Amino acid sequence: MAWWIEGKEAKRNESMARARSNVVKTLATVAFFFIFCWTWNQTYYLMFYLDYPLIDFTSAFYNFTVIMVFLNCCVNPVIYSIKYEQVYLLTAI
């Protein structure tokens, strides 16, 4: 094989490895925030279904759990715009 073809293939493999690494890091970040934001609310509902006596759906902590769920919807576009320049440019318009 010619040296310029091997060089192009090596560059392509390096580029694919970087892209794959970036996707994995982004997925891990999104998964972390998903788990962090939803755990509070789902734990609260689990305690309710298990008849835990101190569950109050008008409490400040319950409101906190709901806000965390909504925060998860808001944090995903921020994560993507930080990780990918194309998304940043689309959101900047």
C-alpha positions as CSV (number, residue, x, y, z in Angstrom):
1,M,0.0,0.0,0.0
2,A,1.2,3.5,-0.7
3,W,2.4,5.6,2.2
4,W,-0.2,8.4,1.6
5,I,-3.0,5.9,1.8
6,E,-1.7,4.5,5.1
7,G,-1.4,8.0,6.4
8,K,-5.0,8.8,5.5
9,E,-6.2,5.6,7.1
10,A,-4.3,6.3,10.3
11,K,-5.7,9.8,10.4
12,R,-9.2,8.5,9.9
13,N,-8.8,5.9,12.6
14,E,-7.5,8.5,15.0
15,S,-10.4,10.8,14.2
16,M,-12.9,7.9,14.8
17,A,-11.2,7.0,18.1
18,R,-11.5,10.7,19.3
19,A,-15.2,10.8,18.2
20,R,-16.0,7.6,19.9
21,S,-14.3,8.8,23.1
22,N,-16.2,12.0,23.0
23,V,-19.5,10.2,22.5
24,V,-18.8,7.9,25.4
25,K,-17.9,10.9,27.7
26,T,-21.0,12.7,26.7
27,L,-23.2,9.7,27.3
28,A,-21.6,9.1,30.7
29,T,-22.3,12.8,31.6
30,V,-25.9,12.6,30.5
31,A,-26.4,9.4,32.3
32,F,-24.9,10.8,35.5
33,F,-27.1,13.8,35.5
34,F,-30.2,11.7,34.7
35,I,-29.5,9.4,37.6
36,F,-28.7,12.3,39.9
37,C,-31.8,14.3,39.0
38,W,-34.3,11.5,39.0
39,T,-33.1,9.5,42.1
40,W,-34.6,12.0,44.6
41,N,-38.1,11.9,43.1
42,Q,-38.2,8.1,42.5
43,T,-36.9,7.4,46.0
44,Y,-39.7,9.7,47.4
45,Y,-42.3,7.8,45.4
46,L,-40.9,4.4,46.4
47,M,-41.2,5.5,50.1
48,F,-44.8,6.5,49.4
49,Y,-45.6,3.2,47.9
50,L,-44.0,1.4,50.8
51,D,-46.3,3.4,53.2
52,Y,-43.5,5.3,54.8
53,P,-45.4,7.5,57.4
54,L,-43.6,10.8,56.8
55,I,-44.3,11.3,53.1
56,D,-45.9,14.7,52.5
57,F,-46.5,15.8,48.9
58,T,-46.8,19.4,50.0
59,S,-43.4,19.5,51.7
60,A,-40.4,21.6,50.5
61,F,-38.4,18.4,49.9
62,Y,-41.0,17.0,47.5
63,N,-40.9,20.3,45.6
64,F,-37.1,20.0,45.5
65,T,-37.5,16.5,43.9
66,V,-39.9,17.9,41.3
67,I,-37.5,20.7,40.5
68,M,-34.6,18.3,40.1
69,V,-36.7,16.3,37.5
70,F,-37.3,19.5,35.5
71,L,-33.7,20.4,35.9
72,N,-32.8,17.2,34.1
73,C,-34.7,18.4,31.1
74,C,-32.8,21.7,31.2
75,V,-29.3,20.4,31.7
76,N,-29.2,18.1,28.6
77,P,-29.0,20.9,26.0
78,V,-26.3,22.6,28.1
79,I,-24.3,19.4,28.2
80,Y,-24.6,18.9,24.4
81,S,-23.8,22.6,23.7
82,I,-20.6,22.3,25.8
83,K,-19.5,19.1,24.3
84,Y,-20.3,19.7,20.6
85,E,-19.6,23.0,18.8
86,Q,-22.3,22.3,16.2
87,V,-25.0,22.3,18.9
88,Y,-23.5,25.4,20.4
89,L,-23.7,27.3,17.1
90,L,-27.3,26.2,16.6
91,T,-28.3,27.4,20.1
92,A,-26.4,30.7,19.8
93,I,-28.6,31.8,16.9
